[in-house]
């Protein structure tokens, strides 16, 4: 009889140990399962945040493109600035000087000596024309100075401006037109950087009359 009690006590002990082990295993399983769920939830939250961030980036990029479009429109509809762009494009053209109520026939080859502030023989001078050329480029570079500042702070993306301005900036760096001294004299450091950035590819000579 004592031996039966001993075996019974041993069995109870073993069953108790098994119960503890099984209970511990269940608890461990639950802990692992909860950990997996927490990881999945965390991954899902991170994915949602990533998608939200990507959406905000796209929205900001769209706003940049729209802002660039508005700035391009402002420049092209400003008579002074658009005249300066035409001077970089056309070999010669007649420009209306509304301030003086007169027309100026300007040749591309005349730009450099005016913008470089080179001495011009008095017999060849046309002060109204020179003023018109200078003021037109001052207006254009005022815009480009602001544009480059906005690019520097991330408000504008230069890729949105390349299609419109690369051609003109290339022409501005042509040897017969190049006038970087004008930037130094009028402190257009931003406009010069914009020009050199977009004009870094081989220049295209103006072909239209």
Rosetta constraint file for C-alpha pairs under 8 A:
AtomPair CA 1 CA 5 HARMONIC 6.55 0.50
AtomPair CA 2 CA 6 HARMONIC 6.16 0.50
AtomPair CA 3 CA 7 HARMONIC 6.19 0.50
AtomPair CA 4 CA 8 HARMONIC 5.99 0.50
AtomPair CA 5 CA 9 HARMONIC 6.01 0.50
AtomPair CA 6 CA 10 HARMONIC 6.14 0.50
AtomPair CA 7 CA 11 HARMONIC 6.00 0.50
AtomPair CA 8 CA 12 HARMONIC 6.12 0.50
AtomPair CA 9 CA 13 HARMONIC 6.12 0.50
AtomPair CA 10 CA 14 HARMONIC 6.10 0.50
AtomPair CA 11 CA 15 HARMONIC 5.97 0.50
AtomPair CA 12 CA 16 HARMONIC 5.96 0.50
AtomPair CA 13 CA 17 HARMONIC 6.16 0.50
AtomPair CA 14 CA 18 HARMONIC 6.10 0.50
AtomPair CA 15 CA 19 HARMONIC 5.98 0.50
AtomPair CA 16 CA 20 HARMONIC 6.19 0.50
AtomPair CA 17 CA 21 HARMONIC 6.12 0.50
AtomPair CA 18 CA 22 HARMONIC 5.87 0.50
AtomPair CA 19 CA 23 HARMONIC 5.78 0.50
AtomPair CA 20 CA 24 HARMONIC 5.93 0.50
AtomPair CA 21 CA 25 HARMONIC 6.04 0.50
AtomPair CA 22 CA 26 HARMONIC 6.12 0.50
AtomPair CA 23 CA 27 HARMONIC 6.12 0.50
AtomPair CA 24 CA 28 HARMONIC 5.98 0.50
AtomPair CA 25 CA 29 HARMONIC 6.00 0.50
AtomPair CA 26 CA 30 HARMONIC 6.09 0.50
AtomPair CA 27 CA 31 HARMONIC 6.10 0.50
AtomPair CA 28 CA 32 HARMONIC 6.10 0.50
AtomPair CA 29 CA 33 HARMONIC 5.98 0.50
AtomPair CA 30 CA 34 HARMONIC 5.99 0.50
AtomPair CA 31 CA 35 HARMONIC 6.06 0.50
AtomPair CA 32 CA 36 HARMONIC 6.14 0.50
AtomPair CA 33 CA 37 HARMONIC 6.18 0.50
AtomPair CA 34 CA 38 HARMONIC 6.02 0.50
AtomPair CA 35 CA 39 HARMONIC 6.13 0.50
AtomPair CA 36 CA 40 HARMONIC 6.10 0.50
AtomPair CA 37 CA 41 HARMONIC 5.99 0.50
AtomPair CA 38 CA 42 HARMONIC 5.97 0.50
AtomPair CA 39 CA 43 HARMONIC 5.99 0.50
AtomPair CA 40 CA 44 HARMONIC 6.04 0.50
AtomPair CA 41 CA 45 HARMONIC 6.11 0.50
AtomPair CA 42 CA 46 HARMONIC 6.13 0.50
AtomPair CA 43 CA 47 HARMONIC 6.11 0.50
AtomPair CA 44 CA 48 HARMONIC 6.18 0.50
AtomPair CA 45 CA 49 HARMONIC 6.16 0.50
AtomPair CA 46 CA 50 HARMONIC 6.04 0.50
AtomPair CA 47 CA 51 HARMONIC 6.12 0.50
AtomPair CA 48 CA 52 HARMONIC 6.09 0.50
AtomPair CA 49 CA 53 HARMONIC 6.02 0.50
AtomPair CA 50 CA 54 HARMONIC 6.07 0.50
AtomPair CA 51 CA 55 HARMONIC 6.11 0.50
AtomPair CA 52 CA 56 HARMONIC 6.24 0.50
AtomPair CA 53 CA 57 HARMONIC 6.16 0.50
AtomPair CA 54 CA 58 HARMONIC 6.22 0.50
AtomPair CA 55 CA 59 HARMONIC 6.16 0.50
AtomPair CA 56 CA 60 HARMONIC 6.06 0.50
AtomPair CA 57 CA 61 HARMONIC 6.02 0.50
AtomPair CA 58 CA 62 HARMONIC 6.14 0.50
AtomPair CA 59 CA 63 HARMONIC 6.30 0.50
AtomPair CA 60 CA 64 HARMONIC 6.21 0.50
AtomPair CA 61 CA 65 HARMONIC 6.31 0.50
AtomPair CA 62 CA 66 HARMONIC 6.20 0.50
AtomPair CA 63 CA 67 HARMONIC 6.04 0.50
AtomPair CA 64 CA 68 HARMONIC 6.12 0.50
AtomPair CA 64 CA 155 HARMONIC 6.42 0.50
AtomPair CA 64 CA 156 HARMONIC 5.38 0.50
AtomPair CA 64 CA 157 HARMONIC 6.46 0.50
AtomPair CA 65 CA 69 HARMONIC 6.20 0.50
AtomPair CA 65 CA 156 HARMONIC 7.59 0.50
AtomPair CA 65 CA 157 HARMONIC 7.43 0.50
AtomPair CA 65 CA 160 HARMONIC 5.96 0.50
AtomPair CA 66 CA 70 HARMONIC 6.35 0.50
AtomPair CA 67 CA 71 HARMONIC 6.28 0.50
AtomPair CA 67 CA 156 HARMONIC 7.31 0.50
AtomPair CA 68 CA 72 HARMONIC 6.11 0.50
AtomPair CA 68 CA 156 HARMONIC 6.52 0.50
AtomPair CA 68 CA 157 HARMONIC 7.74 0.50
AtomPair CA 68 CA 160 HARMONIC 6.20 0.50
AtomPair CA 68 CA 161 HARMONIC 6.67 0.50
AtomPair CA 69 CA 73 HARMONIC 6.21 0.50
AtomPair CA 69 CA 160 HARMONIC 7.74 0.50
AtomPair CA 70 CA 74 HARMONIC 6.24 0.50
AtomPair CA 71 CA 75 HARMONIC 6.27 0.50
AtomPair CA 72 CA 76 HARMONIC 6.13 0.50
AtomPair CA 72 CA 161 HARMONIC 7.57 0.50
AtomPair CA 72 CA 164 HARMONIC 7.75 0.50
AtomPair CA 73 CA 77 HARMONIC 6.00 0.50
AtomPair CA 74 CA 78 HARMONIC 6.14 0.50
AtomPair CA 75 CA 81 HARMONIC 6.01 0.50
AtomPair CA 75 CA 82 HARMONIC 6.60 0.50
AtomPair CA 75 CA 140 HARMONIC 7.35 0.50
AtomPair CA 75 CA 143 HARMONIC 7.11 0.50
AtomPair CA 76 CA 81 HARMONIC 6.83 0.50
AtomPair CA 76 CA 82 HARMONIC 5.13 0.50
AtomPair CA 77 CA 82 HARMONIC 6.76 0.50
AtomPair CA 78 CA 82 HARMONIC 5.93 0.50
AtomPair CA 79 CA 83 HARMONIC 5.94 0.50
AtomPair CA 80 CA 84 HARMONIC 6.43 0.50
AtomPair CA 80 CA 135 HARMONIC 7.32 0.50
AtomPair CA 80 CA 136 HARMONIC 4.57 0.50
AtomPair CA 80 CA 137 HARMONIC 7.55 0.50
AtomPair CA 80 CA 139 HARMONIC 6.18 0.50
AtomPair CA 80 CA 140 HARMONIC 7.18 0.50
AtomPair CA 81 CA 85 HARMONIC 6.47 0.50
AtomPair CA 81 CA 136 HARMONIC 5.59 0.50
AtomPair CA 81 CA 137 HARMONIC 6.60 0.50
AtomPair CA 81 CA 139 HARMONIC 5.40 0.50
AtomPair CA 81 CA 140 HARMONIC 4.32 0.50
AtomPair CA 82 CA 86 HARMONIC 6.22 0.50
AtomPair CA 82 CA 140 HARMONIC 7.56 0.50
AtomPair CA 83 CA 87 HARMONIC 6.20 0.50
AtomPair CA 83 CA 95 HARMONIC 7.29 0.50
AtomPair CA 83 CA 136 HARMONIC 6.46 0.50
AtomPair CA 84 CA 88 HARMONIC 6.51 0.50
AtomPair CA 84 CA 133 HARMONIC 7.27 0.50
AtomPair CA 84 CA 136 HARMONIC 5.24 0.50
AtomPair CA 84 CA 137 HARMONIC 5.37 0.50
AtomPair CA 84 CA 140 HARMONIC 6.62 0.50
AtomPair CA 85 CA 89 HARMONIC 6.43 0.50
AtomPair CA 85 CA 140 HARMONIC 7.82 0.50
AtomPair CA 85 CA 168 HARMONIC 6.53 0.50
AtomPair CA 86 CA 90 HARMONIC 5.84 0.50
AtomPair CA 87 CA 91 HARMONIC 7.45 0.50
AtomPair CA 87 CA 92 HARMONIC 7.42 0.50
AtomPair CA 87 CA 93 HARMONIC 7.67 0.50
AtomPair CA 87 CA 106 HARMONIC 7.63 0.50
AtomPair CA 87 CA 107 HARMONIC 7.69 0.50
AtomPair CA 87 CA 108 HARMONIC 6.14 0.50
AtomPair CA 87 CA 111 HARMONIC 7.90 0.50
AtomPair CA 88 CA 108 HARMONIC 6.93 0.50
AtomPair CA 88 CA 168 HARMONIC 6.12 0.50
AtomPair CA 88 CA 171 HARMONIC 5.99 0.50
AtomPair CA 88 CA 172 HARMONIC 6.13 0.50
AtomPair CA 88 CA 177 HARMONIC 7.86 0.50
AtomPair CA 88 CA 206 HARMONIC 7.58 0.50
AtomPair CA 89 CA 168 HARMONIC 6.69 0.50
AtomPair CA 89 CA 171 HARMONIC 7.06 0.50
AtomPair CA 89 CA 206 HARMONIC 5.13 0.50
AtomPair CA 89 CA 207 HARMONIC 7.80 0.50
AtomPair CA 89 CA 208 HARMONIC 7.37 0.50
AtomPair CA 90 CA 107 HARMONIC 7.92 0.50
AtomPair CA 90 CA 108 HARMONIC 6.74 0.50
AtomPair CA 90 CA 206 HARMONIC 6.03 0.50
AtomPair CA 90 CA 207 HARMONIC 7.27 0.50
AtomPair CA 90 CA 208 HARMONIC 5.70 0.50
AtomPair CA 90 CA 209 HARMONIC 5.79 0.50
AtomPair CA 91 CA 107 HARMONIC 5.72 0.50
AtomPair CA 91 CA 108 HARMONIC 4.88 0.50
AtomPair CA 91 CA 109 HARMONIC 7.68 0.50
AtomPair CA 91 CA 206 HARMONIC 6.71 0.50
AtomPair CA 91 CA 207 HARMONIC 7.53 0.50
AtomPair CA 91 CA 208 HARMONIC 6.91 0.50
AtomPair CA 91 CA 209 HARMONIC 5.59 0.50
AtomPair CA 92 CA 105 HARMONIC 7.02 0.50
AtomPair CA 92 CA 106 HARMONIC 5.49 0.50
AtomPair CA 92 CA 107 HARMONIC 4.10 0.50
AtomPair CA 92 CA 108 HARMONIC 5.77 0.50
AtomPair CA 92 CA 209 HARMONIC 6.42 0.50
AtomPair CA 93 CA 105 HARMONIC 5.72 0.50
AtomPair CA 93 CA 106 HARMONIC 5.67 0.50
AtomPair CA 93 CA 107 HARMONIC 6.68 0.50
AtomPair CA 93 CA 209 HARMONIC 7.71 0.50
AtomPair CA 94 CA 103 HARMONIC 6.31 0.50
AtomPair CA 94 CA 104 HARMONIC 5.49 0.50
AtomPair CA 94 CA 105 HARMONIC 4.39 0.50
AtomPair CA 94 CA 106 HARMONIC 6.31 0.50
AtomPair CA 95 CA 103 HARMONIC 5.44 0.50
AtomPair CA 95 CA 104 HARMONIC 5.15 0.50
AtomPair CA 95 CA 105 HARMONIC 6.36 0.50
AtomPair CA 95 CA 106 HARMONIC 7.30 0.50
AtomPair CA 96 CA 101 HARMONIC 7.38 0.50
AtomPair CA 96 CA 102 HARMONIC 6.10 0.50
AtomPair CA 96 CA 103 HARMONIC 4.57 0.50
AtomPair CA 96 CA 104 HARMONIC 6.46 0.50
AtomPair CA 97 CA 101 HARMONIC 5.58 0.50
AtomPair CA 97 CA 102 HARMONIC 5.29 0.50
AtomPair CA 97 CA 103 HARMONIC 5.68 0.50
AtomPair CA 97 CA 104 HARMONIC 6.99 0.50
AtomPair CA 97 CA 132 HARMONIC 7.02 0.50
AtomPair CA 98 CA 102 HARMONIC 6.74 0.50
AtomPair CA 100 CA 128 HARMONIC 7.79 0.50
AtomPair CA 104 CA 129 HARMONIC 6.18 0.50
AtomPair CA 106 CA 110 HARMONIC 6.94 0.50
AtomPair CA 106 CA 129 HARMONIC 7.86 0.50
AtomPair CA 107 CA 111 HARMONIC 7.38 0.50
AtomPair CA 108 CA 177 HARMONIC 7.35 0.50
AtomPair CA 109 CA 176 HARMONIC 6.43 0.50
AtomPair CA 109 CA 177 HARMONIC 6.81 0.50
AtomPair CA 110 CA 114 HARMONIC 6.75 0.50
AtomPair CA 111 CA 115 HARMONIC 6.02 0.50
AtomPair CA 111 CA 133 HARMONIC 7.28 0.50
AtomPair CA 111 CA 177 HARMONIC 6.29 0.50
AtomPair CA 112 CA 116 HARMONIC 5.78 0.50
AtomPair CA 112 CA 176 HARMONIC 6.86 0.50
AtomPair CA 112 CA 177 HARMONIC 4.99 0.50
AtomPair CA 112 CA 178 HARMONIC 6.48 0.50
AtomPair CA 112 CA 179 HARMONIC 5.93 0.50
AtomPair CA 113 CA 117 HARMONIC 5.96 0.50
AtomPair CA 113 CA 118 HARMONIC 5.06 0.50
AtomPair CA 113 CA 119 HARMONIC 7.63 0.50
AtomPair CA 113 CA 120 HARMONIC 7.62 0.50
AtomPair CA 114 CA 118 HARMONIC 6.38 0.50
AtomPair CA 114 CA 130 HARMONIC 6.19 0.50
AtomPair CA 114 CA 133 HARMONIC 7.47 0.50
AtomPair CA 114 CA 134 HARMONIC 7.15 0.50
AtomPair CA 115 CA 133 HARMONIC 7.87 0.50
AtomPair CA 115 CA 134 HARMONIC 6.44 0.50
AtomPair CA 115 CA 179 HARMONIC 6.00 0.50
AtomPair CA 115 CA 181 HARMONIC 7.82 0.50
AtomPair CA 115 CA 182 HARMONIC 5.78 0.50
AtomPair CA 116 CA 179 HARMONIC 5.52 0.50
AtomPair CA 116 CA 180 HARMONIC 7.68 0.50
AtomPair CA 116 CA 181 HARMONIC 5.78 0.50
AtomPair CA 116 CA 182 HARMONIC 5.72 0.50
AtomPair CA 117 CA 182 HARMONIC 7.74 0.50
AtomPair CA 120 CA 124 HARMONIC 6.67 0.50
AtomPair CA 120 CA 125 HARMONIC 6.31 0.50
AtomPair CA 121 CA 125 HARMONIC 6.40 0.50
AtomPair CA 125 CA 130 HARMONIC 7.96 0.50
AtomPair CA 126 CA 130 HARMONIC 6.21 0.50
AtomPair CA 127 CA 131 HARMONIC 6.04 0.50
AtomPair CA 128 CA 132 HARMONIC 6.09 0.50
AtomPair CA 129 CA 133 HARMONIC 6.19 0.50
AtomPair CA 130 CA 134 HARMONIC 6.13 0.50
AtomPair CA 131 CA 135 HARMONIC 5.95 0.50
AtomPair CA 132 CA 136 HARMONIC 6.04 0.50
AtomPair CA 133 CA 137 HARMONIC 6.40 0.50
AtomPair CA 134 CA 138 HARMONIC 6.12 0.50
AtomPair CA 135 CA 139 HARMONIC 6.15 0.50
AtomPair CA 136 CA 140 HARMONIC 6.39 0.50
AtomPair CA 137 CA 141 HARMONIC 6.00 0.50
AtomPair CA 138 CA 142 HARMONIC 5.96 0.50
AtomPair CA 139 CA 143 HARMONIC 6.55 0.50
AtomPair CA 140 CA 144 HARMONIC 6.39 0.50
AtomPair CA 141 CA 145 HARMONIC 5.81 0.50
AtomPair CA 141 CA 188 HARMONIC 6.92 0.50
AtomPair CA 141 CA 191 HARMONIC 5.73 0.50
AtomPair CA 142 CA 146 HARMONIC 6.51 0.50
AtomPair CA 142 CA 188 HARMONIC 7.72 0.50
AtomPair CA 142 CA 191 HARMONIC 7.65 0.50
AtomPair CA 143 CA 147 HARMONIC 6.17 0.50
AtomPair CA 144 CA 148 HARMONIC 6.08 0.50
AtomPair CA 144 CA 190 HARMONIC 7.18 0.50
AtomPair CA 144 CA 191 HARMONIC 4.86 0.50
AtomPair CA 144 CA 194 HARMONIC 7.01 0.50
AtomPair CA 145 CA 149 HARMONIC 6.35 0.50
AtomPair CA 145 CA 188 HARMONIC 6.28 0.50
AtomPair CA 145 CA 189 HARMONIC 7.31 0.50
AtomPair CA 145 CA 190 HARMONIC 4.75 0.50
AtomPair CA 145 CA 191 HARMONIC 4.36 0.50
AtomPair CA 145 CA 194 HARMONIC 7.91 0.50
AtomPair CA 146 CA 150 HARMONIC 6.27 0.50
AtomPair CA 146 CA 190 HARMONIC 7.61 0.50
AtomPair CA 146 CA 191 HARMONIC 7.90 0.50
AtomPair CA 147 CA 151 HARMONIC 6.25 0.50
AtomPair CA 147 CA 156 HARMONIC 7.51 0.50
AtomPair CA 147 CA 191 HARMONIC 7.88 0.50
AtomPair CA 148 CA 152 HARMONIC 6.13 0.50
AtomPair CA 148 CA 190 HARMONIC 5.40 0.50
AtomPair CA 148 CA 191 HARMONIC 6.45 0.50
AtomPair CA 148 CA 193 HARMONIC 7.56 0.50
AtomPair CA 148 CA 194 HARMONIC 6.03 0.50
AtomPair CA 149 CA 153 HARMONIC 6.55 0.50
AtomPair CA 149 CA 190 HARMONIC 6.66 0.50
AtomPair CA 150 CA 154 HARMONIC 6.25 0.50
AtomPair CA 150 CA 155 HARMONIC 5.20 0.50
AtomPair CA 150 CA 156 HARMONIC 5.50 0.50
AtomPair CA 151 CA 155 HARMONIC 5.83 0.50
AtomPair CA 151 CA 156 HARMONIC 4.61 0.50
AtomPair CA 151 CA 157 HARMONIC 5.89 0.50
AtomPair CA 151 CA 158 HARMONIC 6.52 0.50
AtomPair CA 152 CA 156 HARMONIC 7.99 0.50
AtomPair CA 156 CA 160 HARMONIC 7.93 0.50
AtomPair CA 157 CA 161 HARMONIC 7.54 0.50
AtomPair CA 158 CA 162 HARMONIC 6.41 0.50
AtomPair CA 159 CA 163 HARMONIC 7.79 0.50
AtomPair CA 161 CA 165 HARMONIC 6.17 0.50
AtomPair CA 161 CA 166 HARMONIC 7.91 0.50
AtomPair CA 162 CA 166 HARMONIC 5.17 0.50
AtomPair CA 162 CA 198 HARMONIC 6.65 0.50
AtomPair CA 163 CA 167 HARMONIC 7.80 0.50
AtomPair CA 165 CA 169 HARMONIC 6.11 0.50
AtomPair CA 165 CA 198 HARMONIC 7.30 0.50
AtomPair CA 166 CA 170 HARMONIC 6.11 0.50
AtomPair CA 166 CA 198 HARMONIC 4.99 0.50
AtomPair CA 166 CA 199 HARMONIC 6.00 0.50
AtomPair CA 167 CA 171 HARMONIC 6.40 0.50
AtomPair CA 167 CA 199 HARMONIC 7.55 0.50
AtomPair CA 167 CA 203 HARMONIC 7.76 0.50
AtomPair CA 167 CA 204 HARMONIC 6.82 0.50
AtomPair CA 168 CA 172 HARMONIC 6.17 0.50
AtomPair CA 168 CA 199 HARMONIC 7.98 0.50
AtomPair CA 169 CA 173 HARMONIC 6.56 0.50
AtomPair CA 169 CA 195 HARMONIC 5.17 0.50
AtomPair CA 169 CA 196 HARMONIC 7.37 0.50
AtomPair CA 169 CA 198 HARMONIC 6.07 0.50
AtomPair CA 169 CA 199 HARMONIC 4.84 0.50
AtomPair CA 170 CA 174 HARMONIC 6.73 0.50
AtomPair CA 170 CA 195 HARMONIC 7.72 0.50
AtomPair CA 170 CA 198 HARMONIC 7.05 0.50
AtomPair CA 170 CA 199 HARMONIC 4.12 0.50
AtomPair CA 170 CA 200 HARMONIC 7.17 0.50
AtomPair CA 170 CA 201 HARMONIC 7.17 0.50
AtomPair CA 170 CA 202 HARMONIC 7.08 0.50
AtomPair CA 170 CA 203 HARMONIC 4.50 0.50
AtomPair CA 170 CA 204 HARMONIC 6.15 0.50
AtomPair CA 171 CA 177 HARMONIC 7.40 0.50
AtomPair CA 171 CA 199 HARMONIC 7.72 0.50
AtomPair CA 171 CA 203 HARMONIC 5.87 0.50
AtomPair CA 171 CA 204 HARMONIC 5.96 0.50
AtomPair CA 171 CA 205 HARMONIC 6.13 0.50
AtomPair CA 171 CA 206 HARMONIC 7.07 0.50
AtomPair CA 172 CA 177 HARMONIC 5.80 0.50
AtomPair CA 172 CA 178 HARMONIC 5.63 0.50
AtomPair CA 172 CA 179 HARMONIC 7.67 0.50
AtomPair CA 172 CA 195 HARMONIC 7.81 0.50
AtomPair CA 172 CA 199 HARMONIC 7.89 0.50
AtomPair CA 173 CA 177 HARMONIC 6.47 0.50
AtomPair CA 173 CA 178 HARMONIC 4.67 0.50
AtomPair CA 173 CA 179 HARMONIC 7.64 0.50
AtomPair CA 173 CA 196 HARMONIC 7.93 0.50
AtomPair CA 173 CA 199 HARMONIC 6.84 0.50
AtomPair CA 173 CA 203 HARMONIC 7.16 0.50
AtomPair CA 174 CA 178 HARMONIC 5.49 0.50
AtomPair CA 174 CA 203 HARMONIC 6.42 0.50
AtomPair CA 174 CA 205 HARMONIC 7.46 0.50
AtomPair CA 179 CA 183 HARMONIC 7.67 0.50
AtomPair CA 180 CA 184 HARMONIC 6.89 0.50
AtomPair CA 180 CA 192 HARMONIC 7.35 0.50
AtomPair CA 181 CA 185 HARMONIC 6.18 0.50
AtomPair CA 182 CA 186 HARMONIC 6.18 0.50
AtomPair CA 182 CA 188 HARMONIC 7.99 0.50
AtomPair CA 183 CA 187 HARMONIC 5.51 0.50
AtomPair CA 183 CA 188 HARMONIC 4.61 0.50
AtomPair CA 183 CA 189 HARMONIC 6.35 0.50
AtomPair CA 183 CA 191 HARMONIC 7.57 0.50
AtomPair CA 183 CA 192 HARMONIC 6.35 0.50
AtomPair CA 184 CA 188 HARMONIC 6.44 0.50
AtomPair CA 184 CA 189 HARMONIC 7.12 0.50
AtomPair CA 188 CA 192 HARMONIC 6.16 0.50
AtomPair CA 189 CA 193 HARMONIC 6.33 0.50
AtomPair CA 190 CA 194 HARMONIC 6.24 0.50
AtomPair CA 191 CA 195 HARMONIC 6.15 0.50
AtomPair CA 192 CA 196 HARMONIC 6.11 0.50
AtomPair CA 193 CA 197 HARMONIC 5.96 0.50
AtomPair CA 194 CA 198 HARMONIC 6.30 0.50
AtomPair CA 195 CA 199 HARMONIC 5.62 0.50
AtomPair CA 196 CA 200 HARMONIC 5.60 0.50
AtomPair CA 199 CA 203 HARMONIC 6.88 0.50
